[in-house]
Amino acid sequence: MSLFNVYPLNPIAITKAAGSRVWDDKGQEYLDMYGGHAVISIGHTHPHWVKRIEDQLHAMAFYSNSVIMPIQAQLANAINDVSGKKDFQLFLCNSGAEANENALKLASFHTGRKKIISFKKAFHGRTSLAVAATDNASIIAPVNETDNIIFLPFNDIAALKNCFATESNEIAAVIIEGIQGVAGIYKASVPFLQAIRKCCDDAGAIYIADSVQCGYGRTGHFFSHDIAGVNADIYSMAKGMGNGFPIGAILIAPHIQAKFGLLGTTFGGNPLACAAALAVIEVIQKENLIATAVEKGSYLIDALKNTVGVKIVRGRGLMIGFEMETGLEELRKVLLSDYKVFTGEAKPNVIRLLPSLAITMEDINLFLNRLNAAIQQLKQTHS
């Protein structure tokens, strides 16, 4: 039986990982500056994370959500402590798409409305409603097509206000990434996020902060949206939440009431996932990773801005994208093949960096050295 081929694969088989390094089946070491799409938040196979999961596995791996799970309450308290969302409620699921799916569904239940505002170049997941709210027609199947999604220009306050002026009675929610990742690392402005909050308040709509990639301390706030100084009604989380163990969640404001049967999940909040997520928060707090993400990110961004060949740098904390000058379009491929560095991309010409929050300054400088060497190699090739 063959695998269903849905990704263009690099011909590399990774079999071992630790910190910000990974190794293939031939023993070749690579520097990981991408963390599997921002998933690796505290470093590959962090010892505390491994032990937390091992201990839980010896105690109990799974039982259904029809009984009390004390570890779920422990996780809820830990997230409340680190996020500052003291009165919010936690619903646990398994992925970012599932988190956004439940957020959108809950907003519709709460308001009794159907329309969702999303934004150009948004990515919210690949499941039914999440993919409908994603601005990429190539991944939206006919069954997912709906007239209930309104796509507006990103960071355009006038367009937002105009839409609410004409559609306010129909709008259930606005969903927005604090920093658009797949689009190429574009930050939502503080005035724009504040305008979303006001428009939602005035219309009785729900503000959904998609924090799947840009959350969990990556930008210097636990949720990147918090830079605007206003709360969303629902925050979606996944990726860095489990450091590689599948888990997702939404944080729900207290004015949104729960009802039996409103949402549900079989595997969401299972004990192993909760143990992994608790370990992540414990390491983030103990190692002060949110603050150091700002320091390391600022250092990396400044260095990139002063790198010959780099045209534009965007980002905050350790969520960074940079565009290259003409003639350096093959840089990402060269970094991987010749300099053994994993990075991400965004079409057409953006390299994305989403390393572990625990990455060392030594590894950041190693990346910068290899980047400069790769740029010089490409320049010599084209000269």
MARMARTI-911061 format. One record per residue (C-alpha): residue in one letter; residue number from 1; chain; x, y, z. Coordinates in steps of 0.5 Angstrom, whole numbers, always signed. Example, Ala and Ser with C-alpha at 12.3 -4.5 7.8 and 13.67 -1.06 7.14 Angstrom:
2
<rec r="a" k="1" c="A" u="+25" v="-9" w="+16"/>
<rec r="s" k="2" c="A" u="+27" v="-2" w="+14"/>
***
This chain:
383
<rec r="m" k="1" c="A" u="+0" v="+0" w="+0"/>
<rec r="s" k="2" c="A" u="+3" v="+7" w="-2"/>
<rec r="l" k="3" c="A" u="+2" v="+13" w="+2"/>
<rec r="f" k="4" c="A" u="-3" v="+18" w="-1"/>
<rec r="n" k="5" c="A" u="+1" v="+23" w="-4"/>
<rec r="v" k="6" c="A" u="-1" v="+30" w="-2"/>
<rec r="y" k="7" c="A" u="+6" v="+34" w="+0"/>
<rec r="p" k="8" c="A" u="+12" v="+35" w="-4"/>
<rec r="l" k="9" c="A" u="+17" v="+32" w="+0"/>
<rec r="n" k="10" c="A" u="+24" v="+33" w="+1"/>
<rec r="p" k="11" c="A" u="+28" v="+27" w="+0"/>
<rec r="i" k="12" c="A" u="+30" v="+27" w="+8"/>
<rec r="a" k="13" c="A" u="+28" v="+22" w="+13"/>
<rec r="i" k="14" c="A" u="+29" v="+25" w="+20"/>
<rec r="t" k="15" c="A" u="+30" v="+19" w="+25"/>
<rec r="k" k="16" c="A" u="+32" v="+23" w="+31"/>
<rec r="a" k="17" c="A" u="+31" v="+30" w="+34"/>
<rec r="a" k="18" c="A" u="+34" v="+34" w="+40"/>
<rec r="g" k="19" c="A" u="+33" v="+42" w="+42"/>
<rec r="s" k="20" c="A" u="+34" v="+45" w="+35"/>
<rec r="r" k="21" c="A" u="+37" v="+40" w="+32"/>
<rec r="v" k="22" c="A" u="+35" v="+34" w="+28"/>
<rec r="w" k="23" c="A" u="+38" v="+28" w="+24"/>
<rec r="d" k="24" c="A" u="+37" v="+24" w="+18"/>
<rec r="d" k="25" c="A" u="+37" v="+16" w="+18"/>
<rec r="k" k="26" c="A" u="+44" v="+17" w="+15"/>
<rec r="g" k="27" c="A" u="+47" v="+21" w="+21"/>
<rec r="q" k="28" c="A" u="+47" v="+28" w="+18"/>
<rec r="e" k="29" c="A" u="+45" v="+33" w="+23"/>
<rec r="y" k="30" c="A" u="+41" v="+39" w="+21"/>
<rec r="l" k="31" c="A" u="+39" v="+46" w="+24"/>
<rec r="d" k="32" c="A" u="+32" v="+47" w="+25"/>
<rec r="m" k="33" c="A" u="+30" v="+54" w="+24"/>
<rec r="y" k="34" c="A" u="+22" v="+52" w="+23"/>
<rec r="g" k="35" c="A" u="+20" v="+47" w="+28"/>
<rec r="g" k="36" c="A" u="+15" v="+43" w="+24"/>
<rec r="h" k="37" c="A" u="+11" v="+50" w="+22"/>
<rec r="a" k="38" c="A" u="+12" v="+53" w="+29"/>
<rec r="v" k="39" c="A" u="+10" v="+46" w="+33"/>
<rec r="i" k="40" c="A" u="+16" v="+45" w="+37"/>
<rec r="s" k="41" c="A" u="+16" v="+51" w="+42"/>
<rec r="i" k="42" c="A" u="+21" v="+48" w="+47"/>
<rec r="g" k="43" c="A" u="+25" v="+44" w="+43"/>
<rec r="h" k="44" c="A" u="+25" v="+37" w="+41"/>
<rec r="t" k="45" c="A" u="+25" v="+32" w="+46"/>
<rec r="h" k="46" c="A" u="+25" v="+37" w="+52"/>
<rec r="p" k="47" c="A" u="+27" v="+32" w="+58"/>
<rec r="h" k="48" c="A" u="+21" v="+35" w="+62"/>
<rec r="w" k="49" c="A" u="+16" v="+34" w="+56"/>
<rec r="v" k="50" c="A" u="+19" v="+27" w="+55"/>
<rec r="k" k="51" c="A" u="+18" v="+25" w="+63"/>
<rec r="r" k="52" c="A" u="+11" v="+28" w="+63"/>
<rec r="i" k="53" c="A" u="+9" v="+24" w="+58"/>
<rec r="e" k="54" c="A" u="+12" v="+18" w="+60"/>
<rec r="d" k="55" c="A" u="+9" v="+18" w="+67"/>
<rec r="q" k="56" c="A" u="+2" v="+20" w="+64"/>
<rec r="l" k="57" c="A" u="+3" v="+14" w="+60"/>
<rec r="h" k="58" c="A" u="+5" v="+9" w="+66"/>
<rec r="a" k="59" c="A" u="-1" v="+12" w="+70"/>
<rec r="m" k="60" c="A" u="-7" v="+12" w="+64"/>
<rec r="a" k="61" c="A" u="-7" v="+13" w="+57"/>
<rec r="f" k="62" c="A" u="-14" v="+15" w="+55"/>
<rec r="y" k="63" c="A" u="-21" v="+15" w="+58"/>
<rec r="s" k="64" c="A" u="-27" v="+18" w="+55"/>
<rec r="n" k="65" c="A" u="-30" v="+25" w="+56"/>
<rec r="s" k="66" c="A" u="-36" v="+22" w="+60"/>
<rec r="v" k="67" c="A" u="-32" v="+22" w="+67"/>
<rec r="i" k="68" c="A" u="-28" v="+27" w="+70"/>
<rec r="m" k="69" c="A" u="-21" v="+28" w="+68"/>
<rec r="p" k="70" c="A" u="-17" v="+32" w="+73"/>
<rec r="i" k="71" c="A" u="-11" v="+33" w="+69"/>
<rec r="q" k="72" c="A" u="-16" v="+37" w="+64"/>
<rec r="a" k="73" c="A" u="-17" v="+42" w="+70"/>
<rec r="q" k="74" c="A" u="-10" v="+43" w="+71"/>
<rec r="l" k="75" c="A" u="-8" v="+45" w="+64"/>
<rec r="a" k="76" c="A" u="-14" v="+50" w="+64"/>
<rec r="n" k="77" c="A" u="-11" v="+53" w="+71"/>
<rec r="a" k="78" c="A" u="-4" v="+53" w="+68"/>
<rec r="i" k="79" c="A" u="-7" v="+56" w="+61"/>
<rec r="n" k="80" c="A" u="-11" v="+61" w="+65"/>
<rec r="d" k="81" c="A" u="-4" v="+63" w="+69"/>
<rec r="v" k="82" c="A" u="+0" v="+64" w="+63"/>
<rec r="s" k="83" c="A" u="-5" v="+67" w="+59"/>
<rec r="g" k="84" c="A" u="-8" v="+72" w="+64"/>
<rec r="k" k="85" c="A" u="-15" v="+70" w="+61"/>
<rec r="k" k="86" c="A" u="-17" v="+69" w="+68"/>
<rec r="d" k="87" c="A" u="-25" v="+68" w="+67"/>
<rec r="f" k="88" c="A" u="-25" v="+64" w="+60"/>
<rec r="q" k="89" c="A" u="-27" v="+57" w="+59"/>
<rec r="l" k="90" c="A" u="-23" v="+52" w="+56"/>
<rec r="f" k="91" c="A" u="-25" v="+47" w="+51"/>
<rec r="l" k="92" c="A" u="-20" v="+42" w="+48"/>
<rec r="c" k="93" c="A" u="-19" v="+38" w="+42"/>
<rec r="n" k="94" c="A" u="-14" v="+36" w="+37"/>
<rec r="s" k="95" c="A" u="-11" v="+41" w="+32"/>
<rec r="g" k="96" c="A" u="-11" v="+48" w="+30"/>
<rec r="a" k="97" c="A" u="-17" v="+47" w="+24"/>
<rec r="e" k="98" c="A" u="-21" v="+43" w="+29"/>
<rec r="a" k="99" c="A" u="-20" v="+49" w="+34"/>
<rec r="n" k="100" c="A" u="-22" v="+54" w="+29"/>
<rec r="e" k="101" c="A" u="-28" v="+50" w="+27"/>
<rec r="n" k="102" c="A" u="-31" v="+49" w="+34"/>
<rec r="a" k="103" c="A" u="-29" v="+57" w="+35"/>
<rec r="l" k="104" c="A" u="-33" v="+59" w="+28"/>
<rec r="k" k="105" c="A" u="-39" v="+54" w="+30"/>
<rec r="l" k="106" c="A" u="-39" v="+56" w="+37"/>
<rec r="a" k="107" c="A" u="-40" v="+64" w="+35"/>
<rec r="s" k="108" c="A" u="-46" v="+62" w="+30"/>
<rec r="f" k="109" c="A" u="-49" v="+58" w="+36"/>
<rec r="h" k="110" c="A" u="-48" v="+64" w="+40"/>
<rec r="t" k="111" c="A" u="-51" v="+69" w="+36"/>
<rec r="g" k="112" c="A" u="-56" v="+65" w="+32"/>
<rec r="r" k="113" c="A" u="-52" v="+68" w="+25"/>
<rec r="k" k="114" c="A" u="-49" v="+65" w="+19"/>
<rec r="k" k="115" c="A" u="-44" v="+70" w="+16"/>
<rec r="i" k="116" c="A" u="-37" v="+70" w="+18"/>
<rec r="i" k="117" c="A" u="-31" v="+76" w="+16"/>
<rec r="s" k="118" c="A" u="-25" v="+73" w="+14"/>
<rec r="f" k="119" c="A" u="-19" v="+77" w="+11"/>
<rec r="k" k="120" c="A" u="-15" v="+76" w="+4"/>
<rec r="k" k="121" c="A" u="-9" v="+71" w="+5"/>
<rec r="a" k="122" c="A" u="-12" v="+68" w="+11"/>
<rec r="f" k="123" c="A" u="-11" v="+61" w="+13"/>
<rec r="h" k="124" c="A" u="-15" v="+58" w="+18"/>
<rec r="g" k="125" c="A" u="-15" v="+50" w="+17"/>
<rec r="r" k="126" c="A" u="-17" v="+45" w="+12"/>
<rec r="t" k="127" c="A" u="-23" v="+42" w="+15"/>
<rec r="s" k="128" c="A" u="-30" v="+44" w="+13"/>
<rec r="l" k="129" c="A" u="-32" v="+51" w="+15"/>
<rec r="a" k="130" c="A" u="-24" v="+53" w="+17"/>
<rec r="v" k="131" c="A" u="-22" v="+52" w="+10"/>
<rec r="a" k="132" c="A" u="-28" v="+56" w="+7"/>
<rec r="a" k="133" c="A" u="-25" v="+62" w="+11"/>
<rec r="t" k="134" c="A" u="-19" v="+60" w="+8"/>
<rec r="d" k="135" c="A" u="-17" v="+65" w="+2"/>
<rec r="n" k="136" c="A" u="-14" v="+59" w="-2"/>
<rec r="a" k="137" c="A" u="-19" v="+57" w="-7"/>
<rec r="s" k="138" c="A" u="-15" v="+51" w="-9"/>
<rec r="i" k="139" c="A" u="-16" v="+47" w="-3"/>
<rec r="i" k="140" c="A" u="-23" v="+49" w="-2"/>
<rec r="a" k="141" c="A" u="-27" v="+43" w="-5"/>
<rec r="p" k="142" c="A" u="-34" v="+44" w="-8"/>
<rec r="v" k="143" c="A" u="-38" v="+41" w="-2"/>
<rec r="n" k="144" c="A" u="-34" v="+47" w="+3"/>
<rec r="e" k="145" c="A" u="-36" v="+53" w="-2"/>
<rec r="t" k="146" c="A" u="-41" v="+57" w="+2"/>
<rec r="d" k="147" c="A" u="-44" v="+64" w="+1"/>
<rec r="n" k="148" c="A" u="-43" v="+65" w="+9"/>
<rec r="i" k="149" c="A" u="-36" v="+68" w="+8"/>
<rec r="i" k="150" c="A" u="-34" v="+75" w="+7"/>
<rec r="f" k="151" c="A" u="-27" v="+76" w="+5"/>
<rec r="l" k="152" c="A" u="-24" v="+83" w="+7"/>
<rec r="p" k="153" c="A" u="-17" v="+87" w="+6"/>
<rec r="f" k="154" c="A" u="-13" v="+85" w="+11"/>
<rec r="n" k="155" c="A" u="-11" v="+91" w="+16"/>
<rec r="d" k="156" c="A" u="-17" v="+96" w="+12"/>
<rec r="i" k="157" c="A" u="-21" v="+99" w="+18"/>
<rec r="a" k="158" c="A" u="-25" v="+103" w="+13"/>
<rec r="a" k="159" c="A" u="-27" v="+96" w="+9"/>
<rec r="l" k="160" c="A" u="-29" v="+93" w="+16"/>
<rec r="k" k="161" c="A" u="-33" v="+99" w="+18"/>
<rec r="n" k="162" c="A" u="-37" v="+99" w="+12"/>
<rec r="c" k="163" c="A" u="-38" v="+91" w="+12"/>
<rec r="f" k="164" c="A" u="-41" v="+92" w="+19"/>
<rec r="a" k="165" c="A" u="-45" v="+98" w="+17"/>
<rec r="t" k="166" c="A" u="-49" v="+94" w="+12"/>
<rec r="e" k="167" c="A" u="-48" v="+87" w="+14"/>
<rec r="s" k="168" c="A" u="-48" v="+88" w="+22"/>
<rec r="n" k="169" c="A" u="-55" v="+84" w="+23"/>
<rec r="e" k="170" c="A" u="-52" v="+78" w="+20"/>
<rec r="i" k="171" c="A" u="-45" v="+77" w="+22"/>
<rec r="a" k="172" c="A" u="-43" v="+72" w="+27"/>
<rec r="a" k="173" c="A" u="-36" v="+73" w="+28"/>
<rec r="v" k="174" c="A" u="-29" v="+76" w="+25"/>
<rec r="i" k="175" c="A" u="-24" v="+71" w="+25"/>
<rec r="i" k="176" c="A" u="-17" v="+74" w="+24"/>
<rec r="e" k="177" c="A" u="-9" v="+71" w="+25"/>
<rec r="g" k="178" c="A" u="-5" v="+76" w="+30"/>
<rec r="i" k="179" c="A" u="+0" v="+75" w="+25"/>
<rec r="q" k="180" c="A" u="-1" v="+72" w="+18"/>
<rec r="g" k="181" c="A" u="+3" v="+66" w="+17"/>
<rec r="v" k="182" c="A" u="+2" v="+62" w="+11"/>
<rec r="a" k="183" c="A" u="+1" v="+69" w="+7"/>
<rec r="g" k="184" c="A" u="+8" v="+71" w="+9"/>
<rec r="i" k="185" c="A" u="+9" v="+74" w="+16"/>
<rec r="y" k="186" c="A" u="+4" v="+80" w="+16"/>
<rec r="k" k="187" c="A" u="+2" v="+83" w="+22"/>
<rec r="a" k="188" c="A" u="-5" v="+85" w="+24"/>
<rec r="s" k="189" c="A" u="-4" v="+93" w="+26"/>
<rec r="v" k="190" c="A" u="-6" v="+95" w="+33"/>
<rec r="p" k="191" c="A" u="-11" v="+100" w="+31"/>
<rec r="f" k="192" c="A" u="-14" v="+94" w="+26"/>
<rec r="l" k="193" c="A" u="-15" v="+89" w="+32"/>
<rec r="q" k="194" c="A" u="-18" v="+95" w="+36"/>
<rec r="a" k="195" c="A" u="-23" v="+96" w="+31"/>
<rec r="i" k="196" c="A" u="-25" v="+89" w="+30"/>
<rec r="r" k="197" c="A" u="-26" v="+89" w="+38"/>
<rec r="k" k="198" c="A" u="-31" v="+95" w="+37"/>
<rec r="c" k="199" c="A" u="-35" v="+93" w="+31"/>
<rec r="c" k="200" c="A" u="-36" v="+86" w="+34"/>
<rec r="d" k="201" c="A" u="-38" v="+90" w="+41"/>
<rec r="d" k="202" c="A" u="-43" v="+94" w="+37"/>
<rec r="a" k="203" c="A" u="-46" v="+89" w="+33"/>
<rec r="g" k="204" c="A" u="-46" v="+83" w="+38"/>
<rec r="a" k="205" c="A" u="-41" v="+79" w="+34"/>
<rec r="i" k="206" c="A" u="-36" v="+75" w="+36"/>
<rec r="y" k="207" c="A" u="-28" v="+76" w="+36"/>
<rec r="i" k="208" c="A" u="-24" v="+70" w="+34"/>
<rec r="a" k="209" c="A" u="-17" v="+71" w="+35"/>
<rec r="d" k="210" c="A" u="-13" v="+65" w="+31"/>
<rec r="s" k="211" c="A" u="-7" v="+64" w="+35"/>
<rec r="v" k="212" c="A" u="-6" v="+57" w="+32"/>
<rec r="q" k="213" c="A" u="+1" v="+59" w="+29"/>
<rec r="c" k="214" c="A" u="+2" v="+66" w="+32"/>
<rec r="g" k="215" c="A" u="+0" v="+64" w="+39"/>
<rec r="y" k="216" c="A" u="+4" v="+61" w="+45"/>
<rec r="g" k="217" c="A" u="+9" v="+66" w="+47"/>
<rec r="r" k="218" c="A" u="+12" v="+66" w="+40"/>
<rec r="t" k="219" c="A" u="+11" v="+74" w="+39"/>
<rec r="g" k="220" c="A" u="+13" v="+76" w="+46"/>
<rec r="h" k="221" c="A" u="+5" v="+76" w="+48"/>
<rec r="f" k="222" c="A" u="+2" v="+69" w="+50"/>
<rec r="f" k="223" c="A" u="-3" v="+71" w="+45"/>
<rec r="s" k="224" c="A" u="+0" v="+75" w="+39"/>
<rec r="h" k="225" c="A" u="-7" v="+79" w="+39"/>
<rec r="d" k="226" c="A" u="-6" v="+82" w="+46"/>
<rec r="i" k="227" c="A" u="-1" v="+87" w="+43"/>
<rec r="a" k="228" c="A" u="-7" v="+91" w="+42"/>
<rec r="g" k="229" c="A" u="-10" v="+91" w="+49"/>
<rec r="v" k="230" c="A" u="-16" v="+88" w="+48"/>
<rec r="n" k="231" c="A" u="-19" v="+81" w="+49"/>
<rec r="a" k="232" c="A" u="-22" v="+77" w="+44"/>
<rec r="d" k="233" c="A" u="-28" v="+73" w="+45"/>
<rec r="i" k="234" c="A" u="-25" v="+66" w="+43"/>
<rec r="y" k="235" c="A" u="-18" v="+64" w="+42"/>
<rec r="s" k="236" c="A" u="-16" v="+58" w="+38"/>
<rec r="m" k="237" c="A" u="-9" v="+54" w="+40"/>
<rec r="a" k="238" c="A" u="-5" v="+48" w="+37"/>
<rec r="k" k="239" c="A" u="+2" v="+47" w="+34"/>
<rec r="g" k="240" c="A" u="+6" v="+50" w="+40"/>
<rec r="m" k="241" c="A" u="+1" v="+48" w="+45"/>
<rec r="g" k="242" c="A" u="+4" v="+40" w="+45"/>
<rec r="n" k="243" c="A" u="+11" v="+41" w="+42"/>
<rec r="g" k="244" c="A" u="+9" v="+36" w="+37"/>
<rec r="f" k="245" c="A" u="+4" v="+32" w="+41"/>
<rec r="p" k="246" c="A" u="-3" v="+33" w="+38"/>
<rec r="i" k="247" c="A" u="-7" v="+38" w="+42"/>
<rec r="g" k="248" c="A" u="-11" v="+44" w="+40"/>
<rec r="a" k="249" c="A" u="-16" v="+48" w="+44"/>
<rec r="i" k="250" c="A" u="-20" v="+54" w="+44"/>
<rec r="l" k="251" c="A" u="-21" v="+59" w="+50"/>
<rec r="i" k="252" c="A" u="-28" v="+62" w="+51"/>
<rec r="a" k="253" c="A" u="-30" v="+68" w="+54"/>
<rec r="p" k="254" c="A" u="-35" v="+68" w="+60"/>
<rec r="h" k="255" c="A" u="-41" v="+71" w="+57"/>
<rec r="i" k="256" c="A" u="-41" v="+65" w="+52"/>
<rec r="q" k="257" c="A" u="-45" v="+60" w="+56"/>
<rec r="a" k="258" c="A" u="-44" v="+52" w="+55"/>
<rec r="k" k="259" c="A" u="-49" v="+47" w="+54"/>
<rec r="f" k="260" c="A" u="-49" v="+40" w="+54"/>
<rec r="g" k="261" c="A" u="-48" v="+37" w="+46"/>
<rec r="l" k="262" c="A" u="-46" v="+44" w="+44"/>
<rec r="l" k="263" c="A" u="-39" v="+42" w="+42"/>
<rec r="g" k="264" c="A" u="-36" v="+35" w="+43"/>
<rec r="t" k="265" c="A" u="-30" v="+31" w="+42"/>
<rec r="t" k="266" c="A" u="-27" v="+23" w="+43"/>
<rec r="f" k="267" c="A" u="-20" v="+25" w="+43"/>
<rec r="g" k="268" c="A" u="-19" v="+32" w="+45"/>
<rec r="g" k="269" c="A" u="-16" v="+33" w="+52"/>
<rec r="n" k="270" c="A" u="-14" v="+26" w="+53"/>
<rec r="p" k="271" c="A" u="-9" v="+25" w="+59"/>
<rec r="l" k="272" c="A" u="-3" v="+24" w="+54"/>
<rec r="a" k="273" c="A" u="-4" v="+31" w="+50"/>
<rec r="c" k="274" c="A" u="-6" v="+34" w="+57"/>
<rec r="a" k="275" c="A" u="+1" v="+32" w="+60"/>
<rec r="a" k="276" c="A" u="+5" v="+34" w="+54"/>
<rec r="a" k="277" c="A" u="+1" v="+41" w="+54"/>
<rec r="l" k="278" c="A" u="+3" v="+42" w="+62"/>
<rec r="a" k="279" c="A" u="+10" v="+40" w="+60"/>
<rec r="v" k="280" c="A" u="+10" v="+46" w="+55"/>
<rec r="i" k="281" c="A" u="+7" v="+51" w="+60"/>
<rec r="e" k="282" c="A" u="+12" v="+49" w="+65"/>
<rec r="v" k="283" c="A" u="+18" v="+50" w="+61"/>
<rec r="i" k="284" c="A" u="+16" v="+56" w="+58"/>
<rec r="q" k="285" c="A" u="+15" v="+59" w="+65"/>
<rec r="k" k="286" c="A" u="+21" v="+56" w="+68"/>
<rec r="e" k="287" c="A" u="+26" v="+58" w="+63"/>
<rec r="n" k="288" c="A" u="+22" v="+65" w="+61"/>
<rec r="l" k="289" c="A" u="+21" v="+63" w="+54"/>
<rec r="i" k="290" c="A" u="+16" v="+69" w="+52"/>
<rec r="a" k="291" c="A" u="+21" v="+74" w="+55"/>
<rec r="t" k="292" c="A" u="+27" v="+71" w="+51"/>
<rec r="a" k="293" c="A" u="+23" v="+70" w="+45"/>
<rec r="v" k="294" c="A" u="+23" v="+77" w="+44"/>
<rec r="e" k="295" c="A" u="+30" v="+78" w="+46"/>
<rec r="k" k="296" c="A" u="+32" v="+73" w="+41"/>
<rec r="g" k="297" c="A" u="+27" v="+75" w="+36"/>
<rec r="s" k="298" c="A" u="+30" v="+82" w="+36"/>
<rec r="y" k="299" c="A" u="+37" v="+80" w="+35"/>
<rec r="l" k="300" c="A" u="+35" v="+76" w="+29"/>
<rec r="i" k="301" c="A" u="+31" v="+81" w="+26"/>
<rec r="d" k="302" c="A" u="+36" v="+86" w="+26"/>
<rec r="a" k="303" c="A" u="+41" v="+81" w="+24"/>
<rec r="l" k="304" c="A" u="+37" v="+80" w="+18"/>
<rec r="k" k="305" c="A" u="+36" v="+87" w="+16"/>
<rec r="n" k="306" c="A" u="+43" v="+88" w="+16"/>
<rec r="t" k="307" c="A" u="+45" v="+82" w="+11"/>
<rec r="v" k="308" c="A" u="+47" v="+83" w="+4"/>
<rec r="g" k="309" c="A" u="+42" v="+80" w="+0"/>
<rec r="v" k="310" c="A" u="+36" v="+81" w="+4"/>
<rec r="k" k="311" c="A" u="+31" v="+86" w="+2"/>
<rec r="i" k="312" c="A" u="+25" v="+86" w="+7"/>
<rec r="v" k="313" c="A" u="+24" v="+83" w="+14"/>
<rec r="r" k="314" c="A" u="+17" v="+82" w="+17"/>
<rec r="g" k="315" c="A" u="+15" v="+79" w="+24"/>
<rec r="r" k="316" c="A" u="+15" v="+80" w="+32"/>
<rec r="g" k="317" c="A" u="+19" v="+75" w="+37"/>
<rec r="l" k="318" c="A" u="+21" v="+69" w="+34"/>
<rec r="m" k="319" c="A" u="+16" v="+69" w="+28"/>
<rec r="i" k="320" c="A" u="+20" v="+72" w="+22"/>
<rec r="g" k="321" c="A" u="+19" v="+72" w="+15"/>
<rec r="f" k="322" c="A" u="+24" v="+75" w="+10"/>
<rec r="e" k="323" c="A" u="+24" v="+76" w="+2"/>
<rec r="m" k="324" c="A" u="+31" v="+76" w="-2"/>
<rec r="e" k="325" c="A" u="+33" v="+80" w="-8"/>
<rec r="t" k="326" c="A" u="+33" v="+78" w="-15"/>
<rec r="g" k="327" c="A" u="+37" v="+72" w="-16"/>
<rec r="l" k="328" c="A" u="+37" v="+69" w="-10"/>
<rec r="e" k="329" c="A" u="+30" v="+65" w="-11"/>
<rec r="e" k="330" c="A" u="+33" v="+58" w="-9"/>
<rec r="l" k="331" c="A" u="+36" v="+60" w="-3"/>
<rec r="r" k="332" c="A" u="+31" v="+56" w="+1"/>
<rec r="k" k="333" c="A" u="+33" v="+50" w="-3"/>
<rec r="v" k="334" c="A" u="+41" v="+51" w="-2"/>
<rec r="l" k="335" c="A" u="+40" v="+52" w="+5"/>
<rec r="l" k="336" c="A" u="+37" v="+45" w="+6"/>
<rec r="s" k="337" c="A" u="+41" v="+42" w="+1"/>
<rec r="d" k="338" c="A" u="+48" v="+45" w="+2"/>
<rec r="y" k="339" c="A" u="+48" v="+48" w="+9"/>
<rec r="k" k="340" c="A" u="+43" v="+43" w="+12"/>
<rec r="v" k="341" c="A" u="+38" v="+48" w="+15"/>
<rec r="f" k="342" c="A" u="+31" v="+47" w="+15"/>
<rec r="t" k="343" c="A" u="+27" v="+53" w="+14"/>
<rec r="g" k="344" c="A" u="+20" v="+55" w="+12"/>
<rec r="e" k="345" c="A" u="+17" v="+59" w="+6"/>
<rec r="a" k="346" c="A" u="+11" v="+63" w="+3"/>
<rec r="k" k="347" c="A" u="+10" v="+64" w="-4"/>
<rec r="p" k="348" c="A" u="+12" v="+67" w="-8"/>
<rec r="n" k="349" c="A" u="+19" v="+69" w="-5"/>
<rec r="v" k="350" c="A" u="+19" v="+69" w="+3"/>
<rec r="i" k="351" c="A" u="+23" v="+65" w="+8"/>
<rec r="r" k="352" c="A" u="+19" v="+63" w="+14"/>
<rec r="l" k="353" c="A" u="+23" v="+62" w="+21"/>
<rec r="l" k="354" c="A" u="+19" v="+59" w="+26"/>
<rec r="p" k="355" c="A" u="+24" v="+56" w="+31"/>
<rec r="s" k="356" c="A" u="+24" v="+53" w="+38"/>
<rec r="l" k="357" c="A" u="+23" v="+59" w="+43"/>
<rec r="a" k="358" c="A" u="+28" v="+55" w="+47"/>
<rec r="i" k="359" c="A" u="+33" v="+56" w="+41"/>
<rec r="t" k="360" c="A" u="+40" v="+58" w="+43"/>
<rec r="m" k="361" c="A" u="+44" v="+64" w="+41"/>
<rec r="e" k="362" c="A" u="+49" v="+60" w="+39"/>
<rec r="d" k="363" c="A" u="+44" v="+56" w="+34"/>
<rec r="i" k="364" c="A" u="+42" v="+63" w="+32"/>
<rec r="n" k="365" c="A" u="+49" v="+65" w="+30"/>
<rec r="l" k="366" c="A" u="+50" v="+59" w="+27"/>
<rec r="f" k="367" c="A" u="+44" v="+60" w="+22"/>
<rec r="l" k="368" c="A" u="+46" v="+67" w="+20"/>
<rec r="n" k="369" c="A" u="+53" v="+64" w="+19"/>
<rec r="r" k="370" c="A" u="+50" v="+59" w="+14"/>
<rec r="l" k="371" c="A" u="+45" v="+64" w="+11"/>
<rec r="n" k="372" c="A" u="+51" v="+69" w="+9"/>
<rec r="a" k="373" c="A" u="+55" v="+63" w="+6"/>
<rec r="a" k="374" c="A" u="+49" v="+61" w="+2"/>
<rec r="i" k="375" c="A" u="+48" v="+68" w="+0"/>
<rec r="q" k="376" c="A" u="+55" v="+69" w="-3"/>
<rec r="q" k="377" c="A" u="+55" v="+62" w="-6"/>
<rec r="l" k="378" c="A" u="+48" v="+64" w="-10"/>
<rec r="k" k="379" c="A" u="+51" v="+71" w="-12"/>
<rec r="q" k="380" c="A" u="+58" v="+67" w="-14"/>
<rec r="t" k="381" c="A" u="+54" v="+62" w="-18"/>
<rec r="h" k="382" c="A" u="+50" v="+68" w="-22"/>
<rec r="s" k="383" c="A" u="+56" v="+73" w="-23"/>
***
